[in-house]
Amino acid sequence: MLTKFRILMPLVIISLVITACQPAAPAQETTGQAQATSEVVTETQAQAPEQTEPSTTAGEFAEIPREQTVIFENPQGRSANPENFNPHIPGNYLSNGFWQIASESLFYLNYESGDVIPWLAESYEYNEGYTEVTIKLRDGVKWSDGVPFTADDVVFTINMLKENTGLDYSSDVNKWVQDIEAVDDHTVKITLTGPNPRFIIDMFSVRVWYTLLIIPKHIWEGQDPTKFNNYDPEKGWPVVTGAYKLVRSTETETIWDRRDDWWGAETGFRPLPAPKRAIWTLAGTEEIRAAMGANNELDVLYTVGRGTLEVLKSRNPNIITWTETLPLGYVDPCPRDLQINNMVPPFDNPDVRWAVNHAINRDQLIEIAYEGTTVPQTFDMPAYAGMSSFFERNQASADKILVHDLAKTESLMTGAGFTKDNDGFWVGSDGKKIVLDITAPAGDSDKEKMLPILVEQLRTAGFDASGKALEWSVFADGLVRGTSTAFLHNLCASVIDPAAALDSFNSRYSAPLGEPAAGGRQGSRYANPEYDEIVNKLSVMSASDPEFNKLADEAAAIWVRDLPVVPLVQAMFIIPYNTTYWTNWPTADNNYFFPLAHWWVSGNILVQNIKPAK
C-alpha cells in the first residue's frame, strides 16, 4: 500500500500550484471585512469555505487599512457557535482571538528562555512547603468596561470553578485549592490541599495552549456558568482585559479592533500593539491556507508540510519559518497519539491495545505524512530537555512500544480469544468484527495526512478500521463525551518534567461513556487506582526531590503495561509567517518567544512584538 500513499503528497502540491497560479495580490488601501483585505484569486474563492453573514456587529464596522490589519488562521476551523465566548465550557476552544488577544493570563511561560513572564500579576511566592502561594496582581489593570481588575475577580473565578464541577479546570481546582482569599485589592493568597510546586505553572502560566482565565466578577456574578455564553455586543460583552474588543463574530471569521484605552498602555506597562485590527479566519485545508498565504490573505498560517512550504515560498518570497533549513519547524509540546477509548470492548483489554500498537508502522507515518521531518515518540511526552533523563531511564520500555510486528499483533489477538473471518478481519466469539472507528480534527493537516495511512495499517493487521476528519467543534465534543472508539489526537501536558503527562491519565480525567470527562485532556478514559496512588504522590513533588524519579518510573511501568493510548510521533509544526505586511515574527535567530503562540492564550505576546513592514 506504500506506493498508493506516495502519490498523495504530490497531489497536494499540484493542487496548491493550480490554486495559486495567478500573480500575488497587491496591497489594498482599506478593508471592511476579512474577505476584502486583499485581492482574492478566482480559484481560491472557489475552494474557500463560504462566508456567513455576521452574527453581530458591535457598533459601526469601521474600515481599517490592510497594512494595519493582521490576519491569523483559526486552526479550530468553523465555529459551531460564534455567539459563545464562555472560556470554561469544556470543548469550547476559543482560538478565534478570544484566547490570544482579548484575554490575558496572570503569567506567560516562555519555552525559549524558560522564564515566567509576569502579566496581569507581577509576582508570586510559595511558602517553604509549597502548600501556600501568594500572588501579587499588577496595579492599574482594568476590564474593557473600565471596572478595575482586582483580587475579588480571582477569588470569584476559583470559587466558581470549585462549585461547578465539569467546567474546564474545575477538577484541578477542586483537587488543589483548599482555600482562597483576597488579602487586599492586589493580593491573593491560595492555600493548597498539599504541596504543589507546579501550581502556578500549571494553572496560570499557559503551560500548554491555554490557561485558567480569570473572569470579571461584576459580569458573571448571578449567571449560571455552565450555560452563560458571555456574549452581548450591546453591553460590550465579552468584557476582557486585553487590548482588543470584539466587533464581528461569524462561523468563519472573528474580528477584533484595538482598544486605545487598554490598561497596559495607560499604565506604561506596554505600548499599544501596532495592529489596529486582528482577524481570525477559516482556511480549512492545507491547500486553501497555502493559497491564502501565497495571496497575502493570511499573515500567519496554522501549519503546512514540507512540500507545500516549498511551493508556498516560491509563490510568495515574503514567507518565513522558524528556521531557514531543516527541520524548518518547532517541536510541539503535544505529541501525536491514537487515543483508544478504554471503556469500549474489546479495547478495555490492554492486550488488544498492545495488538493495535504493534500493527502501526511509525516510520511509514513519518516518511509519508511528515515528509521525514519528525521522529517517533513514546510516553506521550515531547522531546524537550526536561524529559531527557526520564526517557533515558525508561529506554527499554520505549523500545518495546516502538516495535512494529504483525506477528505480535496476531499472537496477542488470538491469545485474547479472537479469530479472523474469511475477509481477514478479527472477530469475537459472537462472529462480530472488531470495529475501530477513528476520528481526527479537520484542519490539523498532519493528522489528516496520517489518518488514511493509519487506517490502512490497522486494516492490514485485521482490524475493521475506518477514519473520519471532523470539524473541530464536533470532534472536541466527541472527545469530551467518548463517542468514538479512538481519536487521532495529541496530549498537551509535560514541558518541564514528566509529572504532568503521567498525571493526565489520572482517573479524575475519566468518566462514564456519554458524560463529559473533566478537562477533556485525552480520550482514553483510563482509570486505575494503583496508578492514581503513584501519580498523586508524584504531582506534589518537585522534580529535584530524591523520590521523584523513582515514582515517575513506577508510574511509567504501569502506563506501559496498560498502554492506555498508543503513542505515534513527535509533532513538528512548520508555521509560515508572512512578512508582506508585518515583520519581527519569532524565529530561531529572533527567539524572543516560541512560534506556536498564535493559537495559544499567549498569542498577544506576538501581537505586542510584530511591527509594520512599511
C-alpha positions as CSV (number, residue, x, y, z in Angstrom):
1,M,0.0,0.0,0.0
2,L,3.0,2.3,0.4
3,T,3.0,3.1,-3.4
4,K,-0.6,4.3,-3.1
5,F,0.2,6.8,-0.4
6,R,3.4,8.1,-2.1
7,I,1.1,9.6,-4.7
8,L,-0.9,11.7,-2.2
9,M,1.8,14.4,-1.4
10,P,2.5,15.4,-5.0
11,L,-1.3,15.8,-5.4
12,V,-1.3,18.3,-2.5
13,I,1.5,20.3,-4.1
14,I,-0.1,20.2,-7.5
15,S,-3.4,21.5,-6.0
16,L,-1.6,24.3,-4.4
17,V,0.2,25.3,-7.7
18,I,-3.2,25.3,-9.5
19,T,-4.8,27.3,-6.8
20,A,-2.1,29.9,-6.6
21,C,-1.3,30.1,-10.3
22,Q,-2.1,33.8,-10.6
23,P,0.2,36.7,-9.5
24,A,0.2,37.6,-5.8
25,A,-2.4,40.2,-4.9
26,P,-1.3,43.8,-4.4
27,A,-1.8,45.5,-1.1
28,Q,-5.2,47.1,-0.7
29,E,-5.8,50.6,0.8
30,T,-8.7,49.7,3.1
31,T,-10.7,46.8,4.3
32,G,-14.1,46.4,5.9
33,Q,-14.4,42.6,6.0
34,A,-11.8,39.9,6.2
35,Q,-12.6,38.9,2.6
36,A,-11.9,42.4,1.4
37,T,-8.4,42.5,2.9
38,S,-6.6,41.6,-0.3
39,E,-7.5,40.7,-3.8
40,V,-8.6,37.0,-3.9
41,V,-7.9,34.9,-7.0
42,T,-10.8,33.1,-8.6
43,E,-9.6,29.7,-7.7
44,T,-9.2,30.5,-4.1
45,Q,-12.8,31.8,-4.0
46,A,-14.0,28.6,-5.5
47,Q,-12.3,26.4,-2.8
48,A,-12.6,28.5,0.3
49,P,-15.5,27.9,2.7
50,E,-18.5,30.1,2.2
51,Q,-18.5,33.1,4.4
52,T,-21.6,33.6,6.6
53,E,-23.4,36.8,7.4
54,P,-22.2,38.4,10.6
55,S,-23.9,37.3,13.7
56,T,-23.0,40.6,15.3
57,T,-21.6,44.0,14.7
58,A,-20.8,45.8,17.9
59,G,-21.1,49.4,16.9
60,E,-20.1,50.7,13.5
61,F,-17.9,48.4,11.5
62,A,-15.1,50.8,10.5
63,E,-12.8,50.3,7.6
64,I,-9.2,49.6,8.5
65,P,-6.3,49.6,6.0
66,R,-4.8,46.2,5.2
67,E,-1.4,47.3,6.4
68,Q,-2.9,48.0,9.8
69,T,-4.7,44.6,9.9
70,V,-3.1,41.3,10.9
71,I,-4.8,38.2,9.8
72,F,-4.4,34.8,11.5
73,E,-5.8,31.4,10.6
74,N,-8.1,29.9,13.2
75,P,-6.9,26.3,13.4
76,Q,-10.1,25.2,15.0
77,G,-11.9,25.9,11.8
78,R,-15.6,26.7,11.6
79,S,-17.1,28.0,14.9
80,A,-20.2,25.9,15.7
81,N,-21.5,28.7,18.0
82,P,-20.0,32.1,17.2
83,E,-22.0,33.6,20.0
84,N,-20.5,31.7,22.8
85,F,-17.4,33.2,24.5
86,N,-17.6,31.2,27.7
87,P,-13.9,30.1,28.2
88,H,-14.8,27.5,30.9
89,I,-17.2,25.3,28.9
90,P,-15.4,22.0,28.0
91,G,-14.7,21.8,24.3
92,N,-15.4,25.5,23.6
93,Y,-11.9,26.2,22.3
94,L,-11.7,29.9,21.6
95,S,-8.7,30.1,19.2
96,N,-10.6,32.8,17.4
97,G,-8.7,35.6,19.0
98,F,-10.6,35.5,22.4
99,W,-7.8,33.4,23.9
100,Q,-5.0,35.1,22.0
101,I,-5.5,38.9,22.3
102,A,-8.8,39.6,24.1
103,S,-7.9,37.6,27.2
104,E,-4.7,37.9,29.2
105,S,-3.1,35.4,31.6
106,L,-1.6,36.2,35.0
107,F,1.7,34.9,33.7
108,Y,3.3,33.5,30.5
109,L,5.8,30.7,30.3
110,N,8.4,31.3,27.6
111,Y,9.7,28.0,26.3
112,E,12.7,29.6,24.7
113,S,14.0,31.4,27.8
114,G,12.5,29.2,30.4
115,D,11.2,32.4,32.1
116,V,7.8,33.0,33.6
117,I,6.7,36.4,32.3
118,P,4.5,38.4,34.7
119,W,1.5,40.0,33.1
120,L,-1.8,40.6,34.9
121,A,0.1,39.6,38.0
122,E,3.5,41.0,38.8
123,S,4.9,38.2,41.1
124,Y,4.1,35.0,43.1
125,E,5.7,33.4,46.1
126,Y,5.4,30.0,47.7
127,N,5.8,29.2,51.3
128,E,8.6,26.8,52.2
129,G,6.5,23.7,51.9
130,Y,4.7,24.6,48.6
131,T,1.4,24.5,50.4
132,E,0.6,28.2,50.1
133,V,1.1,30.6,47.3
134,T,0.7,34.4,47.3
135,I,0.0,36.2,44.0
136,K,0.6,40.0,43.7
137,L,-1.6,41.5,41.0
138,R,-0.5,44.4,38.8
139,D,-1.8,47.8,39.8
140,G,-3.9,49.7,37.3
141,V,-5.3,46.7,35.3
142,K,-8.9,47.4,34.1
143,W,-11.6,45.4,32.4
144,S,-12.7,46.7,29.0
145,D,-15.7,48.3,30.6
146,G,-13.5,50.4,32.9
147,V,-14.0,48.4,36.1
148,P,-10.8,47.6,37.9
149,F,-9.4,44.1,37.8
150,T,-8.9,43.0,41.4
151,A,-8.2,40.1,43.7
152,D,-12.0,39.7,44.0
153,D,-12.1,38.6,40.4
154,V,-9.5,35.9,41.0
155,V,-11.3,34.6,44.2
156,F,-14.7,34.6,42.4
157,T,-13.3,32.7,39.4
158,I,-11.7,30.0,41.6
159,N,-14.7,29.6,43.8
160,M,-17.0,29.4,40.7
161,L,-14.9,26.5,39.3
162,K,-14.9,24.8,42.7
163,E,-18.7,24.9,42.8
164,N,-19.4,23.9,39.2
165,T,-17.8,20.5,38.5
166,G,-17.5,19.7,34.8
167,L,-16.2,23.1,33.8
168,D,-12.6,23.3,32.5
169,Y,-10.1,23.4,35.4
170,S,-12.8,22.6,37.9
171,S,-11.2,19.2,38.6
172,D,-7.8,20.7,39.1
173,V,-9.1,23.5,41.3
174,N,-11.1,21.0,43.5
175,K,-8.0,18.8,43.8
176,W,-5.6,21.6,44.7
177,V,-7.3,24.6,46.2
178,Q,-8.3,24.3,49.8
179,D,-9.0,28.0,50.3
180,I,-8.5,31.3,48.5
181,E,-8.8,34.8,49.9
182,A,-8.3,38.4,48.8
183,V,-5.7,39.8,51.3
184,D,-6.2,43.2,49.6
185,D,-7.2,44.5,46.2
186,H,-4.0,43.3,44.6
187,T,-3.0,40.3,46.7
188,V,-4.4,36.8,46.5
189,K,-3.5,34.0,49.0
190,I,-4.2,30.4,48.0
191,T,-4.0,27.6,50.5
192,L,-3.4,24.3,48.7
193,T,-4.6,20.9,49.7
194,G,-1.0,19.7,49.6
195,P,2.5,20.6,48.3
196,N,2.4,21.6,44.7
197,P,5.5,23.3,43.3
198,R,3.9,23.4,39.8
199,F,0.6,25.1,40.7
200,I,1.4,28.5,39.1
201,I,2.9,26.9,36.0
202,D,0.0,24.5,35.6
203,M,-2.8,26.9,36.3
204,F,-1.8,30.4,35.4
205,S,1.1,30.4,33.0
206,V,-0.1,28.9,29.7
207,R,2.0,25.8,30.2
208,V,0.4,24.4,27.1
209,W,-2.1,26.0,24.8
210,Y,-4.5,27.6,27.3
211,T,-4.7,28.5,30.9
212,L,-7.1,29.2,33.8
213,L,-8.6,32.6,32.7
214,I,-9.9,35.0,35.3
215,I,-13.4,36.3,34.6
216,P,-15.0,39.6,35.7
217,K,-17.0,39.1,38.8
218,H,-19.3,42.0,38.1
219,I,-20.4,40.4,34.8
220,W,-20.6,36.7,35.8
221,E,-22.0,37.0,39.3
222,G,-25.5,35.6,39.3
223,Q,-25.0,33.8,36.0
224,D,-25.2,30.1,35.5
225,P,-21.6,29.5,34.3
226,T,-22.5,26.2,32.7
227,K,-24.9,28.0,30.3
228,F,-23.7,31.6,30.2
229,N,-22.5,32.4,26.7
230,N,-20.6,35.6,27.8
231,Y,-21.9,37.4,24.7
232,D,-23.9,40.6,24.3
233,P,-22.5,43.1,21.8
234,E,-24.9,45.8,23.0
235,K,-23.5,45.5,26.5
236,G,-19.9,45.2,25.3
237,W,-19.6,41.5,26.1
238,P,-17.3,39.7,26.3
239,V,-15.7,42.0,28.8
240,V,-12.0,41.3,28.8
241,T,-8.6,42.8,29.9
242,G,-6.9,42.5,26.6
243,A,-6.0,45.3,24.1
244,Y,-8.8,44.3,21.6
245,K,-12.6,44.3,21.6
246,L,-14.9,42.1,19.6
247,V,-16.5,43.8,16.6
248,R,-17.7,40.8,14.5
249,S,-18.3,37.1,15.1
250,T,-19.4,34.5,12.5
251,E,-18.9,30.8,12.0
252,T,-15.9,31.5,9.7
253,E,-14.5,34.8,10.9
254,T,-13.9,36.7,14.1
255,I,-12.7,40.3,14.1
256,W,-11.2,42.3,16.9
257,D,-10.3,46.0,17.0
258,R,-7.7,47.7,19.1
259,R,-8.8,49.5,22.3
260,D,-6.8,52.6,22.7
261,D,-7.9,52.7,26.3
262,W,-6.1,49.4,27.1
263,W,-4.8,49.4,30.7
264,G,-1.3,48.3,29.6
265,A,-0.8,51.5,27.5
266,E,-2.4,53.7,30.2
267,T,-0.1,52.4,32.9
268,G,3.0,52.4,30.8
269,F,3.3,48.6,31.2
270,R,3.4,48.1,27.4
271,P,2.8,50.3,24.4
272,L,-0.3,49.7,22.3
273,P,0.2,46.9,19.8
274,A,0.8,48.0,16.3
275,P,-2.2,46.3,14.5
276,K,-5.4,48.3,14.7
277,R,-7.4,45.2,13.7
278,A,-6.8,41.5,14.2
279,I,-8.8,38.9,12.3
280,W,-9.0,35.1,12.8
281,T,-10.4,33.4,9.8
282,L,-11.2,29.9,8.5
283,A,-9.0,28.3,5.9
284,G,-10.0,24.7,6.4
285,T,-7.4,22.7,4.5
286,E,-3.6,22.9,3.9
287,E,-4.2,23.7,0.2
288,I,-6.5,26.6,0.9
289,R,-4.4,28.0,3.7
290,A,-1.3,27.9,1.5
291,A,-3.1,29.6,-1.4
292,M,-4.4,32.3,1.0
293,G,-0.8,32.8,2.3
294,A,0.5,33.0,-1.2
295,N,-2.0,35.7,-2.0
296,N,-1.4,37.7,1.2
297,E,-4.8,36.8,2.6
298,L,-3.1,35.4,5.7
299,D,-0.2,36.8,7.8
300,V,0.1,33.6,9.8
301,L,-0.8,30.1,8.7
302,Y,-1.5,27.3,11.1
303,T,0.9,24.7,9.8
304,V,1.9,23.1,6.4
305,G,4.0,20.2,5.2
306,R,7.5,20.5,3.8
307,G,6.5,20.1,0.2
308,T,3.7,22.6,0.5
309,L,6.0,25.1,2.1
310,E,8.5,24.9,-0.8
311,V,5.8,25.8,-3.3
312,L,4.4,28.5,-1.0
313,K,7.8,30.2,-0.6
314,S,8.3,30.1,-4.4
315,R,4.9,31.7,-4.8
316,N,5.4,34.3,-2.0
317,P,9.1,35.1,-1.2
318,N,8.0,37.0,1.9
319,I,7.1,33.7,3.7
320,I,9.5,32.8,6.6
321,T,9.6,29.9,9.1
322,W,11.3,29.2,12.4
323,T,14.5,28.0,10.6
324,E,15.5,28.5,7.0
325,T,16.8,24.9,6.7
326,L,15.6,21.6,8.2
327,P,13.8,21.0,10.5
328,L,12.0,24.3,9.5
329,G,9.5,23.9,12.3
330,Y,9.3,23.8,16.1
331,V,8.7,20.7,18.2
332,D,5.1,21.0,19.5
333,P,4.6,20.1,23.2
334,C,1.6,17.9,22.1
335,P,3.0,14.7,20.6
336,R,0.5,12.8,18.4
337,D,-1.2,9.6,19.6
338,L,-4.0,7.2,19.0
339,Q,-6.3,7.7,22.0
340,I,-8.2,4.4,22.3
341,N,-11.4,4.5,24.4
342,N,-10.6,2.1,27.2
343,M,-14.3,1.8,28.0
344,V,-15.3,0.3,24.7
345,P,-14.9,-3.5,24.5
346,P,-12.6,-5.2,23.5
347,F,-10.3,-2.2,23.8
348,D,-10.8,-2.3,27.6
349,N,-8.3,-5.2,27.4
350,P,-4.6,-4.0,27.4
351,D,-3.6,-6.9,25.2
352,V,-5.9,-5.7,22.5
353,R,-4.4,-2.2,22.8
354,W,-0.9,-3.6,22.6
355,A,-2.0,-5.6,19.5
356,V,-3.1,-2.3,17.9
357,N,0.3,-0.7,18.9
358,H,2.3,-3.4,17.2
359,A,0.2,-3.0,14.0
360,I,1.4,0.5,13.5
361,N,4.5,1.4,11.3
362,R,5.6,4.8,12.6
363,D,8.4,5.1,10.1
364,Q,5.9,4.9,7.3
365,L,3.8,7.6,9.0
366,I,6.8,9.9,9.3
367,E,8.0,9.2,5.7
368,I,4.7,10.0,4.1
369,A,2.7,12.3,6.4
370,Y,5.6,14.3,7.7
371,E,7.9,14.0,4.7
372,G,10.7,12.9,7.1
373,T,10.6,16.0,9.3
374,T,9.9,14.3,12.7
375,V,10.6,11.2,14.8
376,P,8.6,8.6,16.7
377,Q,7.6,9.3,20.3
378,T,6.8,7.3,23.4
379,F,5.1,8.0,26.8
380,D,3.0,10.9,25.3
381,M,5.7,13.5,26.1
382,P,7.6,15.9,23.9
383,A,11.3,15.6,23.3
384,Y,12.2,18.5,25.5
385,A,15.3,18.8,27.7
386,G,13.4,18.4,30.9
387,M,12.2,14.9,29.9
388,S,15.6,13.6,28.7
389,S,16.7,11.8,31.9
390,F,13.2,10.2,32.1
391,F,13.5,8.8,28.6
392,E,17.0,7.5,29.2
393,R,16.0,5.6,32.3
394,N,13.0,4.1,30.6
395,Q,14.6,3.4,27.2
396,A,13.8,-0.4,27.3
397,S,10.1,0.3,27.7
398,A,10.3,2.9,24.9
399,D,11.9,0.4,22.6
400,K,9.2,-2.1,23.3
401,I,6.4,0.4,22.4
402,L,8.0,1.3,19.0
403,V,8.1,-2.3,17.7
404,H,6.1,-2.8,14.5
405,D,5.4,-6.5,14.4
406,L,2.3,-8.1,12.9
407,A,3.2,-11.4,14.3
408,K,3.0,-9.9,17.8
409,T,-0.4,-8.5,16.9
410,E,-1.5,-11.9,15.7
411,S,-0.3,-13.6,18.9
412,L,-1.9,-11.1,21.3
413,M,-5.3,-11.2,19.5
414,T,-5.5,-15.0,19.3
415,G,-4.4,-15.1,23.0
416,A,-7.3,-12.8,23.8
417,G,-9.7,-15.2,22.2
418,F,-10.2,-13.6,18.8
419,T,-10.1,-15.3,15.4
420,K,-10.1,-14.0,11.8
421,D,-13.1,-14.3,9.4
422,N,-12.9,-15.1,5.7
423,D,-12.0,-11.4,4.9
424,G,-9.1,-11.4,7.3
425,F,-10.7,-9.3,10.0
426,W,-10.7,-10.1,13.7
427,V,-14.0,-11.3,15.1
428,G,-15.1,-12.2,18.6
429,S,-16.9,-15.4,19.7
430,D,-20.1,-13.8,18.5
431,G,-18.7,-13.5,15.0
432,K,-18.9,-9.7,15.0
433,K,-15.9,-7.8,13.6
434,I,-13.7,-5.7,15.9
435,V,-14.6,-2.2,14.7
436,L,-12.1,0.6,15.3
437,D,-13.6,3.9,14.2
438,I,-11.1,6.8,14.4
439,T,-11.9,10.5,14.4
440,A,-9.4,13.3,13.8
441,P,-9.8,17.1,13.9
442,A,-10.2,18.6,10.4
443,G,-7.7,21.3,9.7
444,D,-4.9,19.6,11.6
445,S,-3.1,18.7,8.4
446,D,-0.6,16.3,9.9
447,K,-3.4,14.3,11.5
448,E,-5.4,14.4,8.3
449,K,-2.4,13.0,6.4
450,M,-1.7,10.3,9.0
451,L,-5.3,9.2,9.2
452,P,-5.7,7.2,5.9
453,I,-2.2,5.6,6.4
454,L,-3.0,4.6,9.9
455,V,-6.4,3.1,8.9
456,E,-4.8,1.1,6.1
457,Q,-2.1,-0.2,8.5
458,L,-4.8,-1.3,11.0
459,R,-6.9,-2.9,8.3
460,T,-3.9,-4.8,7.1
461,A,-3.4,-6.1,10.7
462,G,-7.0,-7.4,10.7
463,F,-8.9,-4.6,12.5
464,D,-12.0,-3.2,10.8
465,A,-10.8,0.3,11.0
466,S,-12.2,3.5,9.5
467,G,-11.3,7.2,9.8
468,K,-13.1,10.4,9.6
469,A,-11.9,14.0,9.9
470,L,-14.5,16.2,11.7
471,E,-14.8,19.9,12.2
472,W,-13.2,20.8,15.5
473,S,-16.3,21.5,17.5
474,V,-17.8,18.1,16.5
475,F,-14.5,16.3,17.2
476,A,-14.0,18.0,20.5
477,D,-17.5,17.1,21.7
478,G,-16.9,13.5,20.8
479,L,-13.6,13.6,22.6
480,V,-15.0,15.0,25.7
481,R,-18.0,12.6,25.7
482,G,-16.2,9.5,24.5
483,T,-18.5,8.9,21.5
484,S,-15.8,7.3,19.2
485,T,-13.7,4.2,19.7
486,A,-10.5,6.1,19.1
487,F,-9.2,9.6,18.5
488,L,-6.2,10.6,16.4
489,H,-5.1,13.5,18.5
490,N,-2.4,14.6,21.0
491,L,-1.7,15.1,24.6
492,C,-0.6,18.5,25.8
493,A,0.9,18.2,29.2
494,S,4.6,17.9,30.2
495,V,7.1,20.6,29.2
496,I,9.5,20.8,32.1
497,D,9.3,17.3,33.7
498,P,7.2,14.1,33.1
499,A,4.8,14.7,36.0
500,A,2.0,16.5,34.1
501,A,1.9,13.9,31.3
502,L,1.8,11.0,33.7
503,D,-0.9,12.7,35.8
504,S,-3.1,13.3,32.7
505,F,-4.0,9.6,32.9
506,N,-5.3,10.0,36.5
507,S,-8.8,8.6,37.0
508,R,-10.2,12.0,37.7
509,Y,-10.0,12.7,34.0
510,S,-12.1,9.7,33.2
511,A,-15.9,9.5,33.1
512,P,-18.7,7.0,32.0
513,L,-19.3,7.0,28.3
514,G,-21.5,9.8,27.2
515,E,-20.6,12.0,30.2
516,P,-18.1,14.9,29.8
517,A,-14.6,13.9,31.0
518,A,-13.2,16.7,33.2
519,G,-10.8,18.9,31.3
520,G,-11.1,16.8,28.0
521,R,-7.4,16.1,28.3
522,Q,-7.3,12.8,26.5
523,G,-9.8,10.3,25.0
524,S,-8.7,7.1,26.7
525,R,-10.9,7.4,29.8
526,Y,-8.3,5.3,31.6
527,A,-8.9,4.6,35.2
528,N,-6.6,2.7,37.5
529,P,-6.5,3.3,41.4
530,E,-3.0,1.7,41.6
531,Y,-1.7,4.2,39.0
532,D,-3.6,7.1,40.7
533,E,-1.8,6.4,44.0
534,I,1.6,6.9,42.5
535,V,0.9,9.9,40.3
536,N,-1.0,11.7,43.2
537,K,2.3,11.5,45.1
538,L,4.4,12.5,42.1
539,S,2.4,15.6,41.3
540,V,3.1,17.1,44.7
541,M,6.8,16.7,44.4
542,S,9.4,19.0,42.9
543,A,11.5,17.3,40.2
544,S,14.5,17.8,42.5
545,D,13.0,15.6,45.2
546,P,15.1,12.4,45.7
547,E,11.9,10.3,45.3
548,F,10.7,11.9,42.2
549,N,12.5,9.8,39.6
550,K,11.6,6.6,41.4
551,L,7.9,7.4,41.4
552,A,8.0,8.6,37.8
553,D,9.5,5.3,36.7
554,E,6.9,3.3,38.7
555,A,4.1,5.2,37.1
556,A,5.7,4.7,33.7
557,A,5.9,0.9,34.2
558,I,2.2,0.7,34.9
559,W,1.5,3.0,32.0
560,V,3.5,0.9,29.6
561,R,1.9,-2.3,30.9
562,D,-1.7,-0.9,30.4
563,L,-0.9,1.3,27.4
564,P,-4.0,3.5,27.6
565,V,-3.1,5.3,24.4
566,V,-0.8,4.3,21.5
567,P,2.0,6.9,21.1
568,L,2.8,7.8,17.5
569,V,5.1,10.7,16.6
570,Q,6.6,13.9,17.8
571,A,4.7,16.8,16.2
572,M,6.9,19.2,14.2
573,F,5.0,22.4,13.4
574,I,6.1,24.2,10.3
575,I,4.4,27.6,10.8
576,P,4.7,30.1,7.8
577,Y,4.8,33.7,8.7
578,N,4.1,36.3,6.0
579,T,6.3,39.4,6.2
580,T,4.5,41.3,3.4
581,Y,2.6,43.5,6.0
582,W,4.2,42.5,9.3
583,T,7.7,41.7,10.5
584,N,9.5,40.7,13.7
585,W,7.9,37.3,13.9
586,P,9.7,34.9,16.2
587,T,12.4,32.8,14.5
588,A,15.3,30.7,15.8
589,D,17.5,33.8,15.2
590,N,15.0,36.1,16.8
591,N,13.7,33.8,19.6
592,Y,12.1,36.3,21.9
593,F,9.2,33.8,22.1
594,F,8.2,30.4,20.6
595,P,6.2,30.3,17.3
596,L,3.3,28.2,18.5
597,A,1.7,31.1,20.3
598,H,-0.6,32.4,17.6
599,W,-3.3,29.9,18.5
600,W,-2.5,29.8,22.2
601,V,-3.6,32.1,25.1
602,S,-0.1,33.6,24.8
603,G,-0.8,35.0,21.3
604,N,-0.8,38.6,22.5
605,I,3.0,38.3,23.0
606,L,3.3,38.0,19.3
607,V,0.9,40.8,18.6
608,Q,2.8,43.0,21.0
609,N,6.0,42.4,19.2
610,I,5.2,42.4,15.5
611,K,6.0,45.6,13.5
612,P,4.6,47.1,10.3
613,A,6.6,46.1,7.2
614,K,6.5,49.6,5.8
